[in-house]
Amino acid sequence: MFSFDDIIGQEPAKQRLRQEVAEGRVPHALLFCGPAGSGKMPLALAYARYLSCPNRTATDACGHCPACAKWEKLVHPDVHFVYPMVKSSKAKKEVCGDYLPEWRRMLLNSAYFGLNHWLAEMEAENGQAIIYAKESDEISRKLSLKASEGGYKITLIWMPEKLHEVCANKLLKLLEEPPERTVFLLVSEEPERILTTIQSRTQRFNLPRIEDEAIAQALQQKYGLQQSDSLSIAHLANGNFIKALETIHLNEESKLFFDLFVRLMRLSYQRKIREMKQWSEEVAALGRERQKNFLGYCQRMIRENFILNLHRPELNYMTQEEQNFSARFSPFVNERNVMGIMHELSEAQGHIEQNVNARMVFFDFSLKMIVLLKS
């Protein structure tokens, strides 16, 4: 668990990290970036375990020492996790450590996950997950302690783009003057949203999408899929192993988003205003993070349908159900309206992030789709 061998593909990245450790060139702050599902988090975890292992080999952690045994349960005392969370006054959860059992449970289940999986694990409901200002004191307190195992002290921050400004500024000071033998590992989904001053004090580590062959091989070996099925899913995943897993497990959220998208397009085309208003209220009840995910899904479907309309099926990445719908819908997404639709989706996403009334945002967007689909 959490070893380099567990990572799908990304052989050059693994080799580079191992080589830097072998040559004693361990940076005090690494910023892992790359497309969703490319394995940023699994790689950061494997690297952290590799640094923590006193008996590491040339290729991986030994897997047998006390440090590795603690890693197997994510209880290594010198490794600290920071991640977005939703405050819960009812359950008295105010800092990341209060969600540590849920965090460990999710990671032990799979190191390939997205924000929506973490929100479900936290039972976040309508809350928006951020890394709160109070977390800065927790980070400073933990790093002030002496390393229990005598090696590196590691702080792994997932989604640093969600740092509260106060917490980000405190982290900046720690990055400028890090405690001795301290390593920060930042894993970002949207690095452009991280403070530039933080970015400049980290060494950026970019990952590409995972090759289809690596995903297909992993699906065959780990999940027993037939070669033809694994290749089909790997193509659909488009380098995103999280998406490949969701395809296997028939992700309920993806089904919901597809249903909502299809209904909106049909209702808008048919100009059923009353039903569109009901649709808007249904989406408004999802919670802010899921609403943003849904709008992201809509953007992907519009792109896919535009490409399909250009008669380039080899560039399409849709499930069979999505393809069946798009065969009829794609002619309505063309050169005249595609930019307008994408603009409205992007604007709606911005309004949701700014906590604008969700019913108004989605009803307004659905009304605009009436005009755009007729273009």
C-alpha positions, 0 to 999 in steps of 0.5 A: 500500500502506498508504494511506487509499485501501486502507481498506474504508469508514470514510470519516468516520474517515479524514476526521477523522484527515486533518483533525487532521493538517491543523490540527496537532492530532496527539495523542501517543497514539491508541488505535484500538478497534473490532470485529474486522475493522473496519479498525483496523490498516489505518487506523493504518498509513495514518495512520502513513504519512500522518504520515511523508510530507513531501509529503502531500496533503489526502487521502493520502500522496504515494506517491512520496517516499523516505519512501513508498518505504520504507513500501512495504517497511515499512522506514521507520527512524522507524517501530517495531512492537510486537506479541505474540510467542512466545519461541523459545529454539531460534531465539533469538527474544526480542523483536519485532524478531526476528520482523520479517521474518515481521511484514513478510511478513504485513502486506505480504500483507494489513493485515486479519488476526487473532491466529490469522493471526499465530500461524500466521505465527510457527509458534507451535504451543502458545505463548501470544503476549504482549509480553514485559517485555524489549520495554520496553527495546527501545522506550526504546532506539529512541525515544532515537534521533534521527529519521532522516528529521527527522519524527515517530518512530512506535511502533505497538503491536498488541494492547496488552492483551497487554503484560507488566506490566513492559512496560506500566508502562514504556510508561506512563512514556513516555506520561506524558513522551513524547519530542519529536515521538513518536507512539504508535499503539495498536491494540486488540482488547480495550481493556477489558483494557488498564491504565486508567492507559494508557487515560487517557493515550491519545485513544480512536479508536472505529471502527464495523463496516464497512457491508455496501455497502462490503464488497460493493464491495471484494469486487467490485473487489478480488476480482472477485466477482459482485454477488449473491455479494459482497452475500451474503458481506458480510451474513455478514461482519457488518461484519468484513472479515477474516471476509469474506476468510476466507469467500472463501478457505475458511479452514481453521481455520473448517472445523476449528472447525465440524467440532469444534463439530458433533461435540461437539454430536452426541456430547454429545446421544448421550452417547458418553463414550468418544468425547467423551474422545477429542474433548477430547484432540484439542482439547487438542492445538491449542494455547492460542490456537487453543483460545481461538479455538475457544471463541469460535467456539462462543459465536458458534454458540450465539448464532446458533442461539438467534437462529435458534430465535427465528425471526429469520433476517434476524439470522443470520450463518452460512455455508451449511454452518453454516445447514444444521446449525443448521436441525436443531440450533437447537431444542436452544438455547433460553431454558432453557439458552442462558445456561448454555451461554454461562456454561460456554463463558466459564468454559472460556475463562477456565480455558484463559487460566489454563493449566488442563489443557486435556484436563480443561477440554474434557472437563468442558465436554463432560460438562456439555453432556450435561445442558444440551442436554437442558434 
